[in-house]
Amino acid sequence: MTPDWIALDWGTTRLRAWAMQGAQVLTSRASDRGMGSLAPAAFEQALLDLIADWLPEQGRMRIIACGMVGARGGWVEAQYRAVPCPPIDPRQAVNAPARDPRLDIRILPGLSQAAPPDVMRGEETQIAGFLAQNPGFDGALCLPGTHSKWVRLSQGRVERFRSFMTGELFSLLARQSVLRLTIDTAKPDPAAFAEAGASALTDLHAAQSGLFALRADALLHGLSPEKAAGRLSGLLIGAELAAAQDFWRAGPSVIIGAPDLTRLYQTLLLAAGAQACQKDGAALALAGLTAAGLHLQGET
């Protein structure tokens, strides 16, 4: 196997690597050595442990990376690009220092917004992958996760975006607040999720007023952990969607991420009358990295 180049999606908890020939994937690998577990000096060895046998005996291998590897505290900081702008510009990728002479590592920058202040890192590559497959799209993207992103796209550019700490709030409340006594790691019940989500979409105070009620309902009426988890998830995601209405009410929306999570968002959006569909986030990250890799290959 002789790859032309290597693509990396290096997040906080995971590292994914693809050996590429042009736009074709030869093989892929992953590890749990994410940015959050590494000091800056440890990134090179973590990468070599995963892909050393993909490297040539002589010469250099072009490696295109996105994600938290370029954050402050990552391998090397790749400064944000200010919106409005195209989601990626491979020419502004930052070279990461490496002792191994075979490594030619370019890290793609994230995006920033001055007002209201906001940043993203990693999602911009998924957005680029989506636009590579849908170049004429004009509408909103939702990228749910620990910190969900809502993005307005027009004429191939990110015009503006907004972040919501929905995933992190769910984890904190379910596992570290008083609600841990009711929910902990229980899987959300779909019916309870849909009911609570619809309530939060129409009542701006539902999320705040409904949180402690989950604990009280468990004590007084035996509310199950699964239904409590469903209601908590519905309240938080519904509140996010209510706050992001200026993104999804104006036209079509595409939800990008892991299928189980994007399905929750799509359920509430469709119930609210929105136009919404799902796309796989991992596939679009690779599509964005591929677009960047082919662009840089064309310049050499």
C-alpha positions in Angstrom: 0.0 0.0 0.0 1.4 3.4 -1.1 -0.8 6.3 -0.1 -0.3 9.7 -1.8 -1.3 11.5 1.4 -3.0 11.0 4.8 -6.1 12.6 6.2 -6.5 13.1 10.0 -9.6 14.1 12.0 -8.0 14.7 15.4 -10.5 15.7 18.0 -10.5 16.0 21.8 -11.0 12.2 22.5 -10.4 10.4 19.2 -7.9 10.4 16.3 -9.1 9.0 12.9 -6.7 8.5 10.0 -7.3 7.6 6.4 -4.6 6.5 3.9 -5.5 8.2 0.6 -4.7 7.8 -3.1 -6.2 11.0 -4.6 -9.8 10.9 -3.5 -9.8 7.1 -2.8 -9.6 5.7 0.7 -7.1 2.8 0.8 -7.6 2.0 4.5 -8.4 3.7 7.8 -7.5 3.5 11.5 -8.5 5.1 14.7 -7.2 5.5 18.3 -8.4 7.0 21.5 -5.3 9.3 21.8 -7.2 12.5 21.3 -5.9 16.0 21.9 -7.3 16.1 25.5 -4.9 13.3 26.6 -1.7 14.6 25.0 0.9 17.3 25.7 2.1 19.2 22.7 5.3 17.2 22.6 3.4 13.9 22.5 1.4 14.4 19.3 4.1 13.2 16.9 4.7 9.9 18.7 0.9 9.3 19.0 0.6 9.8 15.2 3.6 7.6 14.4 2.2 4.8 16.6 -0.9 4.8 14.4 0.4 5.4 10.9 4.2 4.7 10.8 3.9 1.8 8.3 2.0 4.1 5.9 5.1 6.3 5.6 7.7 6.0 2.8 11.3 4.9 3.6 12.5 8.1 1.9 10.8 11.3 1.0 8.0 13.2 2.8 4.3 12.3 3.3 1.7 15.1 3.1 -0.7 14.9 6.0 -3.8 17.1 6.2 -5.3 17.4 9.7 -8.4 19.1 11.2 -9.9 19.4 14.6 -8.6 20.1 18.1 -5.0 19.1 17.1 -4.8 22.8 15.9 -6.2 24.3 19.2 -4.2 26.2 21.8 -2.7 23.4 23.7 -2.7 21.1 20.7 0.2 20.2 18.5 0.5 23.7 17.2 -2.1 26.5 17.2 -3.8 27.1 13.8 -5.3 30.6 14.2 -9.0 31.0 13.4 -10.3 32.5 10.2 -13.0 35.2 10.5 -16.4 34.7 9.0 -17.9 35.4 6.5 -15.6 33.2 4.5 -15.5 29.8 2.8 -15.4 27.0 5.5 -11.8 26.0 4.7 -8.8 27.6 2.9 -6.1 24.9 2.5 -3.5 27.6 1.7 -3.8 28.8 5.3 -3.0 25.4 6.8 -0.3 25.6 9.5 2.8 23.4 9.4 3.2 21.3 12.6 6.8 20.8 13.8 8.1 17.2 13.5 11.4 15.5 14.2 10.7 12.7 11.7 11.7 14.0 8.3 9.0 12.0 6.6 6.2 14.0 8.1 4.8 17.0 6.3 1.8 17.9 8.5 -0.6 20.7 7.6 -3.3 21.6 10.2 -6.5 23.4 8.9 -7.6 26.5 10.9 -11.0 26.8 12.6 -13.5 29.7 12.2 -14.2 32.6 14.4 -17.0 35.2 14.7 -16.5 38.6 16.4 -20.0 39.4 17.4 -21.6 37.6 19.0 -18.2 36.0 19.9 -17.9 32.4 18.8 -15.4 29.8 17.5 -15.5 26.4 15.9 -12.7 23.9 15.2 -13.2 20.7 13.2 -16.8 21.4 12.2 -15.6 23.7 9.4 -14.1 20.7 7.6 -17.5 18.8 7.8 -19.1 22.0 6.4 -16.6 22.0 3.5 -17.3 18.3 2.9 -21.0 19.1 2.7 -20.5 22.0 0.3 -18.2 19.8 -1.9 -21.2 17.5 -2.4 -23.9 20.2 -2.4 -22.2 23.3 -3.9 -25.4 25.3 -4.5 -26.8 24.9 -1.0 -28.3 28.0 0.7 -29.7 27.3 4.1 -28.7 26.2 7.6 -26.5 23.4 8.9 -26.8 22.0 12.4 -23.8 20.1 13.8 -25.0 18.7 17.2 -22.6 17.4 19.8 -20.9 18.4 23.0 -21.1 22.0 21.7 -23.7 22.2 19.0 -23.2 24.6 16.1 -25.9 26.2 13.9 -24.4 27.6 10.7 -25.9 29.9 8.0 -24.5 29.1 4.5 -24.8 31.3 1.4 -22.9 31.2 -1.9 -20.4 28.8 -0.6 -19.6 30.8 2.5 -20.2 30.6 6.2 -22.1 33.8 6.9 -22.6 33.4 10.6 -22.9 30.7 13.3 -23.9 30.1 16.9 -22.8 27.5 19.5 -24.9 25.8 22.2 -23.5 23.8 25.1 -26.4 21.3 24.9 -24.4 18.1 24.9 -22.2 19.2 27.8 -25.1 20.4 29.8 -26.9 17.1 29.4 -23.8 15.2 30.6 -23.2 17.6 33.6 -26.9 17.5 34.7 -27.3 13.7 34.2 -24.1 12.7 35.9 -23.0 15.4 38.3 -26.1 17.3 39.5 -28.9 16.1 41.7 -30.4 14.5 38.6 -27.7 11.9 38.7 -29.7 10.1 41.4 -32.5 9.7 38.8 -30.7 9.5 35.4 -27.0 8.7 35.5 -26.3 6.7 32.3 -29.9 5.7 31.4 -30.8 5.7 27.7 -33.4 8.4 26.8 -36.9 7.2 26.2 -38.0 8.4 22.7 -41.6 9.2 23.6 -40.6 11.2 26.7 -38.0 13.0 24.6 -40.5 14.0 21.9 -43.1 15.3 24.4 -40.5 17.3 26.4 -38.9 18.7 23.3 -42.2 19.9 21.9 -42.9 21.6 25.2 -39.5 23.4 25.2 -40.0 24.6 21.7 -43.2 26.4 22.5 -42.5 27.4 26.1 -39.4 29.5 26.7 -39.4 28.6 30.4 -40.0 24.9 30.1 -36.3 23.9 30.3 -35.7 25.9 33.4 -38.9 25.0 35.2 -38.8 21.4 34.2 -35.4 20.3 35.4 -35.9 19.7 39.1 -39.4 18.3 38.4 -37.6 15.2 36.9 -36.1 14.5 40.4 -39.4 15.2 42.1 -41.4 13.0 39.7 -39.0 10.1 40.4 -39.4 10.5 44.2 -43.2 11.0 44.1 -44.4 8.9 41.2 -41.5 6.6 40.3 -40.4 8.2 37.1 -38.1 5.8 35.4 -34.4 6.7 34.6 -35.1 6.2 30.9 -38.1 8.6 30.8 -36.2 11.1 32.9 -33.3 11.0 30.5 -35.7 11.4 27.6 -37.3 14.4 29.2 -34.0 16.0 30.1 -32.7 15.5 26.5 -35.9 16.9 25.0 -35.9 19.9 27.3 -32.4 20.8 26.4 -32.5 20.2 22.7 -35.9 21.8 22.4 -34.6 24.9 24.2 -31.7 25.0 21.7 -34.0 24.8 18.7 -36.2 27.5 20.1 -33.1 29.8 20.4 -31.9 28.9 16.9 -35.2 29.5 15.1 -33.7 32.3 13.0 -31.5 29.6 11.4 -34.0 26.8 10.7 -37.2 28.7 10.0 -35.8 30.6 7.0 -35.3 27.5 4.8 -33.9 24.0 4.6 -31.8 22.6 7.3 -29.3 19.7 7.3 -28.2 18.0 10.5 -24.7 16.6 10.4 -23.3 14.2 13.0 -23.7 10.8 14.5 -27.0 9.1 13.4 -28.5 8.5 16.8 -28.0 12.2 17.8 -29.0 13.8 14.5 -32.2 11.7 14.6 -33.3 13.4 17.8 -32.8 16.8 16.3 -34.7 15.8 13.1 -37.6 14.4 15.1 -38.2 17.8 16.8 -37.6 19.9 13.7 -40.0 17.9 11.5 -42.6 18.1 14.3 -42.2 21.9 14.3 -42.8 22.0 10.5 -39.1 22.5 9.4 -37.4 21.1 6.4 -34.7 18.9 7.8 -32.6 15.9 6.8 -29.6 14.1 8.2 -26.0 13.5 7.0 -23.2 11.4 8.5 -20.6 13.6 10.1 -17.6 11.2 9.8 -18.2 10.9 6.0 -18.4 14.7 5.6 -15.2 15.3 7.6 -13.4 13.0 5.3 -14.9 14.7 2.3 -13.7 18.1 3.6 -10.2 16.8 4.2 -10.2 15.3 0.7 -11.1 18.6 -0.8 -8.3 20.2 1.1 -5.8 17.4 0.2 -6.6 17.5 -3.5 -6.3 21.3 -3.5 -2.8 21.2 -2.0 -1.8 18.4 -4.3 -2.8 20.5 -7.2 -0.4 23.3 -6.0 2.6 21.0 -5.8 
